[in-house]
Amino acid sequence: MVETAVAPLLELRGVQKSFGENKVLNGVDLSVHSGEAIAVIGPSGTGKSTILRLICGLIAPDAGQLYINGNRVSTEEIQEDSHGVSIGMVFQNAALFDSLTVAENVGFSLFEHSRLSRREIYQQVEQKLTMVGLENISDRYPSELSGGMRKRVSFARAIMDDPTVKSVTKKILLYDEPTAGLDPVASTIIEDLMRSLRQQDVCDSYIVVTHQDSTIRRTADRLIVLYRGLVRYAGKVSTIDQADNPYVKQFFSGSIEGPIQLLTKEV
């Protein structure tokens, strides 16, 4: 019997993106299979966050294609949680609305787009906050929270789905520097939470953009090194210390000698 290949949950093929004269992505290929945790690394300004914004439909590629469950999709279709996959984004700075309470931030999408009552939405909010270890803070404002707590609130918002919509079967979470600016203890809490959400089947797969060695090693199965708009390395995190790749060696040693040179524009 011939086995048929399972299509990736998410796939980028030959994706290109420029901002003015600055070509950020120059033909990126990337696939995410069910159950995978992928770390995307590289120097600042090399397009890591741009990839996340493309995947979640905030911007459109100039060229190339995006596929979900083997189906080519447009930017609009990504935003509509098409083809049985929902995509949630955790932004680097948490991106909470300062004028809204924690409950209003976490339940924002339901308040705006669902037919649930306020009572039902608040029940969903409390459930998600409990999942990220933040009970009884619904009435607080972001300014009353620590940096680590704000990150976890943004996690709760990213995993919020309308329970009345039954078509979505898989969820991919995108983490943009989730441990940036946190102390080592808070970073460990966030790293444990990322793994816990996947173990609880809150999400099926995730991509994390990070510079932190501990976040790479503790949260990811596979590593992608991006530099000057191209994937320069793809391999298992468990083998990076033995990898004979100049980009991997330079990144993890912190050496100024090697193919990676300083980029001045963050994208």
SERO-4910 file (N, C-alpha, C, O; in steps of 0.05 Angstrom, whole numbers):
BEGIN
 pado doro    nc1    nc2    nc3   cac1   cac2   cac3    cc1    cc2    cc3    oc1    oc2    oc3
  Met    A     17    -24      0      0      0      0     18     25      0     37     27     16
  Val    A     12     44    -17     27     68    -20     17     89      0     -7     95      0
  Glu    A     34    100     17     26    121     35     27    148     22     45    154      7
  Thr    A      6    164     27      5    191     15     17    211     35     12    209     59
  Ala    A     32    230     25     44    250     42     23    268     54      4    276     41
  Val    A     26    274     80      8    292     93     17    321     88     40    328     93
  Ala    A     -2    337     78      5    365     73     11    380     99     -2    375    119
  Pro    A     30    399     98     36    415    122     11    431    130     -6    438    113
  Leu    A      8    437    155    -13    455    164    -10    482    151    -29    495    142
  Leu    A     15    491    149     21    517    138     46    515    121     65    501    128
  Glu    A     46    529     98     70    528     80     73    555     66     54    566     55
  Leu    A     98    565     65    105    588     49    123    578     27    142    563     32
  Arg    A    117    586      2    133    578    -21    143    603    -36    127    618    -47
  Gly    A    169    606    -36    181    628    -51    171    656    -44    168    673    -62
  Val    A    165    660    -18    153    686    -10    174    708    -11    196    706     -1
  Gln    A    165    730    -23    182    754    -24    166    778    -13    142    780    -16
  Lys    A    181    796      0    168    820     11    189    843     13    211    839     23
  Ser    A    181    866      2    198    889      3    183    912     16    158    913     15
  Phe    A    198    930     29    187    955     40    203    977     27    225    983     34
  Gly    A    191    990      7    205   1009     -9    227    995    -24    222    976    -39
  Glu    A    252   1005    -22    275    992    -35    288    970    -18    307    958    -27
  Asn    A    277    966      5    289    947     23    276    919     19    253    916     28
  Lys    A    290    901      7    279    874      2    285    857     26    307    849     32
  Val    A    263    851     41    266    837     67    266    807     64    283    793     75
  Leu    A    247    796     48    246    768     43    250    763     13    238    776     -4
  Asn    A    267    744      6    276    741    -21    272    712    -31    291    700    -42
  Gly    A    248    701    -26    243    674    -35    244    654    -12    258    634    -14
  Val    A    229    659      9    230    642     33    211    618     30    188    621     23
  Asp    A    221    595     36    205    570     37    205    561     67    225    560     80
  Leu    A    181    556     77    178    548    105    153    531    107    132    538     96
  Ser    A    155    509    122    131    492    126    128    486    156    148    483    170
  Val    A    104    484    164     97    477    192     78    453    191     56    455    181
  His    A     87    430    202     71    406    203     56    404    230     63    417    249
  Ser    A     35    389    230     19    385    254     37    375    277     52    356    274
  Gly    A     35    389    300     50    381    324     77    393    326     91    388    346
  Glu    A     86    410    307    113    421    307    115    446    323     96    462    325
  Ala    A    138    450    335    145    475    348    171    485    335    192    472    337
  Ile    A    170    508    321    192    518    305    202    544    316    186    562    321
  Ala    A    228    546    319    241    572    326    254    584    301    268    570    286
  Val    A    248    610    296    260    624    274    279    644    286    271    662    302
  Ile    A    305    642    279    325    660    290    340    674    268    337    668    244
  Gly    A    356    693    276    372    709    257    377    736    269    364    743    289
  Pro    A    395    752    258    401    778    269    377    797    266    359    792    249
  Ser    A    376    818    282    355    838    280    355    850    252    376    856    241
  Gly    A    331    853    241    328    866    216    328    847    192    328    856    169
  Thr    A    327    821    197    329    802    175    302    791    166    301    773    149
  Gly    A    280    800    177    254    793    167    238    772    183    218    762    173
  Lys    A    247    766    207    233    746    223    205    754    230    186    739    226
  Ser    A    201    778    240    175    788    247    157    792    222    133    789    224
  Thr    A    170    798    200    155    801    175    142    775    167    119    774    158
  Ile    A    156    753    171    145    726    165    120    721    182    100    712    172
  Leu    A    121    728    208     98    724    225     74    741    216     51    732    215
  Arg    A     80    766    208     58    784    199     46    774    173     22    777    169
  Leu    A     62    762    156     51    750    131     34    726    138     12    722    126
  Ile    A     43    709    156     29    684    162      1    690    174    -18    676    169
  Cys    A      0    711    191    -26    716    204    -43    736    188    -65    743    197
  Gly    A    -34    744    164    -51    759    146    -51    789    151    -68    803    141
  Leu    A    -32    799    167    -31    828    172    -20    843    147    -27    866    143
  Ile    A     -2    830    132      8    841    107      8    819     86      6    796     92
  Ala    A     10    828     61      9    809     39     37    807     26     51    826     25
  Pro    A     44    783     16     70    780      3     69    794    -25     48    798    -37
  Asp    A     93    803    -34     95    814    -61     95    792    -82     86    796   -104
  Ala    A    106    769    -74    107    746    -92    108    721    -75    114    722    -51
  Gly    A    103    698    -88    102    673    -73     74    666    -64     56    681    -68
  Gln    A     72    642    -52     46    632    -44     46    623    -15     66    614     -4
  Leu    A     22    625     -2     17    614     24     -3    592     22    -24    595      8
  Tyr    A      1    569     35    -17    547     35    -25    539     63     -9    539     81
  Ile    A    -50    533     66    -60    522     92    -74    495     86    -92    493     70
  Asn    A    -64    475    100    -74    448     95    -74    440     65    -92    426     56
  Gly    A    -53    449     51    -50    442     23    -66    459      4    -65    455    -20
  Asn    A    -80    479     14    -96    497     -2    -84    525     -4    -78    537     17
  Arg    A    -80    534    -28    -69    561    -31    -89    582    -21   -113    580    -28
  Val    A    -80    601     -5    -98    620      7    -88    649      2    -65    654     -2
  Ser    A   -107    667      3   -101    696      2    -99    707     30   -105    693     49
  Thr    A    -90    731     32    -87    744     58   -114    746     72   -116    741     96
  Glu    A   -135    751     57   -162    753     68   -171    726     79   -184    725    101
  Glu    A   -165    705     65   -174    678     74   -159    670    100   -171    657    117
  Ile    A   -134    679    103   -120    673    128   -134    686    151   -137    674    172
  Gln    A   -143    711    148   -156    725    169   -183    713    176   -194    717    198
  Glu    A   -194    697    158   -220    684    163   -218    656    174   -237    641    174
  Asp    A   -194    649    183   -189    622    194   -198    600    174   -215    584    181
  Ser    A   -187    601    151   -196    583    129   -184    556    131   -163    551    143
  His    A   -198    537    118   -188    510    113   -181    495    140   -162    480    141
  Gly    A   -197    500    160   -195    485    185   -171    493    203   -164    477    220
  Val    A   -159    516    198   -136    525    214   -141    553    224   -148    571    208
  Ser    A   -137    558    250   -139    584    262   -111    593    269    -95    576    279
  Ile    A   -104    618    265    -78    629    271    -80    651    292    -94    670    288
  Gly    A    -65    648    314    -65    669    335    -37    680    337    -17    667    333
  Met    A    -36    706    344    -10    720    345     -5    732    373    -23    745    385
  Val    A     18    727    384     27    740    409     49    759    402     71    751    394
  Phe    A     43    785    404     62    806    396     84    810    416     81    804    440
  Gln    A    106    821    406    130    825    423    124    842    448    134    835    469
  Asn    A    110    863    444    105    881    467     78    877    480     68    894    494
  Ala    A     66    853    475     39    845    486     17    859    471     -4    847    467
  Ala    A     20    885    463      1    899    446    -27    899    458    -47    895    444
  Leu    A    -28    904    485    -55    906    498    -65    935    496    -50    954    494
  Phe    A    -91    937    496   -104    964    496   -104    975    525   -116    964    543
  Asp    A    -89    997    529    -86   1008    556   -112   1016    568   -114   1015    593
  Ser    A   -131   1025    552   -156   1035    563   -177   1014    569   -198   1020    579
  Leu    A   -170    989    562   -188    967    567   -178    949    590   -154    947    594
  Thr    A   -197    937    604   -189    918    625   -177    893    613   -179    889    589
  Val    A   -166    876    630   -156    851    621   -178    834    607   -173    823    586
  Ala    A   -201    833    619   -224    818    608   -231    829    580   -237    814    562
  Glu    A   -232    855    578   -239    868    552   -218    863    531   -224    860    507
  Asn    A   -193    862    540   -171    855    521   -172    826    512   -171    821    488
  Val    A   -175    808    530   -175    780    523   -200    773    507   -198    757    488
  Gly    A   -222    784    513   -247    778    499   -253    796    476   -275    796    465
  Phe    A   -234    812    468   -239    833    448   -251    822    422   -271    833    412
  Ser    A   -240    800    411   -250    789    386   -279    779    389   -295    781    371
  Leu    A   -286    768    413   -313    759    417   -332    782    420   -355    781    410
  Phe    A   -324    803    434   -341    827    437   -347    839    409   -369    849    404
  Glu    A   -327    838    391   -330    851    365   -344    834    345   -358    844    328
  His    A   -340    807    346   -349    791    323   -368    768    330   -380    756    312
  Ser    A   -371    761    356   -388    739    362   -416    748    370   -421    772    374
  Arg    A   -435    728    373   -462    734    382   -465    726    411   -488    725    421
  Leu    A   -444    720    425   -445    712    453   -453    735    470   -447    758    464
  Ser    A   -467    730    492   -473    751    511   -449    759    527   -429    744    527
  Arg    A   -449    781    540   -426    790    557   -420    770    578   -396    764    583
  Arg    A   -441    758    590   -436    737    610   -421    713    599   -403    703    611
  Glu    A   -429    705    575   -416    682    562   -387    689    555   -369    672    557
  Ile    A   -383    713    546   -356    722    538   -338    722    563   -315    713    562
  Tyr    A   -348    733    585   -332    734    609   -326    706    620   -304    702    632
  Gln    A   -343    687    615   -338    659    623   -314    648    606   -297    635    617
  Gln    A   -315    654    580   -293    646    563   -267    659    571   -245    646    571
  Val    A   -268    684    578   -244    699    587   -232    687    612   -208    682    613
  Glu    A   -249    681    632   -238    669    656   -226    642    651   -206    635    664
  Gln    A   -237    627    633   -226    601    626   -198    603    614   -180    589    621
  Lys    A   -195    622    595   -169    626    583   -149    638    602   -125    630    601
  Leu    A   -157    656    620   -138    667    639   -129    645    658   -106    645    667
  Thr    A   -147    627    666   -139    605    683   -118    587    669    -99    578    682
  Met    A   -121    583    643   -102    567    628    -74    579    629    -54    564    628
  Val    A    -72    605    630    -45    618    631    -37    626    659    -18    641    662
  Gly    A    -52    616    679    -44    621    707    -50    648    717    -35    658    734
  Leu    A    -71    661    708    -78    688    716   -107    690    725   -123    703    712
  Glu    A   -114    677    747   -141    679    757   -146    705    771   -127    717    783
  Asn    A   -170    715    770   -180    737    786   -165    764    780   -161    780    798
  Ile    A   -159    768    755   -147    794    748   -163    808    726   -154    827    714
  Ser    A   -187    798    720   -202    808    697   -208    838    698   -209    850    677
  Asp    A   -211    849    722   -218    877    724   -194    896    725   -197    920    728
  Arg    A   -170    885    724   -146    902    724   -141    913    696   -151    904    676
  Tyr    A   -124    935    696   -116    947    671    -86    939    666    -72    933    684
  Pro    A    -77    939    640    -50    931    634    -29    946    650     -8    934    657
  Ser    A    -34    971    657    -14    986    672    -10    976    701     10    982    714
  Glu    A    -29    959    710    -27    948    737    -14    920    737    -12    908    758
  Leu    A     -4    912    714      8    885    712     38    887    707     48    906    696
  Ser    A     52    866    715     81    864    709     85    857    679     65    850    666
  Gly    A    110    858    670    115    852    642    108    823    636     96    817    615
  Gly    A    115    804    654    108    776    650     78    771    650     69    754    634
  Met    A     64    785    667     35    782    667     22    792    642      3    780    631
  Arg    A     32    815    632     21    826    607     26    806    584      9    802    566
  Lys    A     49    793    584     54    773    563     34    750    565     24    741    544
  Arg    A     28    741    589      9    719    592    -19    727    585    -35    711    574
  Val    A    -26    752    590    -53    762    581    -54    761    551    -75    754    539
  Ser    A    -32    769    537    -32    768    508    -34    739    498    -45    734    477
  Phe    A    -23    720    513    -26    691    507    -56    684    508    -66    671    490
  Ala    A    -69    692    530    -98    686    533   -114    697    510   -133    684    500
  Arg    A   -107    721    501   -122    733    479   -117    717    453   -135    714    437
  Ala    A    -92    708    449    -85    694    425    -99    667    423   -104    657    401
  Ile    A   -105    654    445   -118    628    445   -148    630    446   -162    609    447
  Met    A   -159    654    446   -188    658    448   -201    652    421   -194    664    401
  Asp    A   -220    634    421   -235    628    397   -265    629    404   -273    625    427
  Asp    A   -281    633    384   -310    633    387   -319    604    391   -317    588    372
  Pro    A   -330    596    414   -338    568    418   -361    559    401   -367    535    399
  Thr    A   -376    578    389   -398    571    372   -390    564    344   -406    555    328
  Val    A   -365    570    337   -354    564    310   -340    537    311   -320    534    324
  Lys    A   -351    518    297   -341    490    299   -323    482    276   -313    460    276
  Ser    A   -319    499    256   -305    491    232   -274    489    236   -261    474    222
  Val    A   -263    505    255   -234    505    259   -226    480    275   -237    476    297
  Thr    A   -207    465    265   -198    441    279   -170    443    289   -162    428    308
  Lys    A   -153    460    278   -125    463    287   -119    493    292   -130    510    280
  Lys    A   -101    497    311    -93    525    317    -62    527    316    -48    510    328
  Ile    A    -52    547    302    -24    553    302    -20    580    317    -34    599    311
  Leu    A     -2    580    336      5    605    350     31    615    340     50    600    334
  Leu    A     33    642    337     57    656    329     66    673    352     52    690    361
  Tyr    A     91    668    361    102    683    383    125    701    373    144    691    362
  Asp    A    122    727    376    143    746    368    158    755    393    149    772    408
  Glu    A    182    743    396    200    750    419    185    749    446    184    769    460
  Pro    A    173    726    453    156    725    477    171    729    503    158    736    523
  Thr    A    197    724    503    212    727    528    230    752    528    246    756    547
  Ala    A    228    769    508    244    793    506    238    812    529    215    817    535
  Gly    A    259    822    542    256    841    564    248    829    591    243    844    609
  Leu    A    246    803    593    238    790    618    262    779    633    282    772    621
  Asp    A    260    779    659    282    767    675    281    737    671    262    726    661
  Pro    A    303    723    680    305    694    675    281    678    686    272    659    674
  Val    A    271    685    710    249    670    722    224    674    705    210    655    700
  Ala    A    218    699    698    194    705    682    196    692    655    176    682    644
  Ser    A    221    691    644    225    678    618    218    648    620    205    637    602
  Thr    A    227    635    641    222    607    645    192    601    648    182    581    637
  Ile    A    177    619    661    148    616    664    135    617    636    117    601    630
  Ile    A    144    636    620    132    639    593    140    615    576    123    604    561
  Glu    A    164    605    577    173    582    562    156    557    570    148    542    553
  Asp    A    153    553    596    137    531    606    108    533    596     95    513    589
  Leu    A     97    557    596     70    562    587     67    555    557     47    543    549
  Met    A     86    562    541     85    556    512     83    526    508     67    516    492
  Arg    A    100    511    522     99    482    520     73    470    531     62    451    520
  Ser    A     64    482    553     40    472    566     15    475    548     -2    457    547
  Leu    A     13    497    534    -10    502    516    -11    481    494    -32    473    486
  Arg    A     13    473    484     13    453    463      6    426    475     -8    410    463
  Gln    A     16    420    499     11    394    512    -19    391    519    -30    369    519
  Gln    A    -32    414    524    -61    414    531    -78    415    506   -102    416    507
  Asp    A    -65    414    482    -79    416    457    -94    442    453   -113    444    437
  Val    A    -85    463    467    -96    490    462    -88    499    435   -103    512    421
  Cys    A    -63    493    428    -53    497    401    -41    472    390    -32    455    406
  Asp    A    -42    469    364    -30    445    352      0    448    347     16    430    351
  Ser    A      7    472    337     34    478    329     40    507    335     22    523    339
  Tyr    A     66    514    335     72    543    338     99    549    326    116    532    322
  Ile    A    102    575    320    127    586    310    135    608    330    119    625    337
  Val    A    160    607    339    170    628    357    194    642    345    213    629    337
  Val    A    192    668    343    215    685    336    229    693    361    216    705    379
  Thr    A    255    688    363    269    694    388    298    697    384    309    687    364
  His    A    311    711    402    341    713    403    352    697    427    376    693    429
  Gln    A    334    688    445    343    676    470    349    647    468    333    631    458
  Asp    A    373    640    476    383    612    475    364    593    490    357    572    480
  Ser    A    356    601    514    339    583    530    312    579    517    301    557    518
  Thr    A    301    600    505    275    597    492    277    578    468    259    562    463
  Ile    A    298    581    453    302    562    430    304    534    439    290    516    429
  Arg    A    320    529    459    326    501    468    302    489    484    298    465    483
  Arg    A    287    506    498    267    495    516    239    494    502    221    479    512
  Thr    A    235    508    480    208    509    469    206    498    440    184    492    431
  Ala    A    228    494    426    227    488    398    237    460    392    256    450    405
  Asp    A    226    447    371    236    422    361    254    426    337    274    412    333
  Arg    A    248    447    321    262    451    296    271    480    295    257    498    304
  Leu    A    294    485    282    306    511    281    308    520    252    316    505    234
  Ile    A    300    546    247    304    559    221    321    583    225    315    600    242
  Val    A    343    585    210    360    609    211    355    626    186    358    616    164
  Leu    A    347    650    191    341    669    169    362    691    168    369    702    189
  Tyr    A    371    696    144    391    718    141    389    730    113    390    715     93
  Arg    A    386    756    112    384    771     87    363    758     68    367    754     44
  Gly    A    340    753     80    316    745     64    315    717     55    297    709     40
  Leu    A    334    700     64    334    672     56    338    653     81    351    661    100
  Val    A    327    629     79    332    609     99    360    598     95    366    586     74
  Arg    A    377    601    115    405    591    113    410    565    127    430    551    122
  Tyr    A    391    557    144    394    531    157    367    522    167    350    539    175
  Ala    A    361    496    166    337    484    177    345    457    189    356    440    174
  Gly    A    340    453    214    348    427    226    336    425    254    324    444    264
  Lys    A    340    402    267    330    397    293    345    413    314    370    417    312
  Val    A    331    423    334    344    438    356    363    420    371    384    430    380
  Ser    A    356    395    373    373    376    389    401    372    376    419    362    390
  Thr    A    405    380    351    430    376    338    446    401    332    466    401    318
  Ile    A    436    424    343    449    450    335    478    452    345    494    465    332
  Asp    A    484    439    367    512    441    378    532    426    360    556    431    362
  Gln    A    522    407    344    539    391    327    537    400    298    550    390    280
  Ala    A    519    420    292    515    429    265    539    442    253    551    460    265
  Asp    A    547    433    229    570    444    215    560    465    195    563    462    171
  Asn    A    548    486    206    536    508    190    547    534    201    544    540    224
  Pro    A    559    551    184    571    575    194    552    595    206    559    610    225
  Tyr    A    527    596    197    507    614    209    499    605    237    496    621    255
  Val    A    495    579    240    488    568    266    511    571    286    507    580    308
  Lys    A    535    565    277    559    568    294    563    597    303    568    602    327
  Gln    A    560    616    285    564    644    292    543    654    311    548    668    330
  Phe    A    517    646    305    495    656    322    498    647    351    495    663    369
  Phe    A    504    622    355    505    611    382    531    617    397    532    615    421
  Ser    A    552    624    382    577    632    395    578    662    401    593    671    418
  Gly    A    561    677    386    562    706    389    586    719    377    592    742    383
  Ser    A    600    705    359    624    715    347    617    737    326    596    736    313
  Ile    A    634    757    324    631    777    303    643    768    277    641    782    256
  Glu    A    657    745    277    670    734    253    651    713    241    643    694    255
  Gly    A    645    717    216    628    697    202    610    711    182    613    735    176
  Pro    A    592    696    170    575    707    148    554    727    157    545    743    141
  Ile    A    547    726    183    526    745    193    539    772    199    557    773    216
  Gln    A    530    792    186    540    819    191    517    837    201    494    831    196
  Leu    A    524    858    215    504    875    228    485    887    208    493    898    187
  Leu    A    459    884    214    438    897    198    427    920    215    425    918    239
  Thr    A    420    942    201    413    966    216    383    971    217    375    988    233
  Lys    A    367    957    201    338    962    201    323    939    212    326    916    202
  Glu    A    306    944    231    290    923    244    264    919    228    249    939    224
  Val    A    258    895    219    233    889    204    222    862    213    201    854    203
***
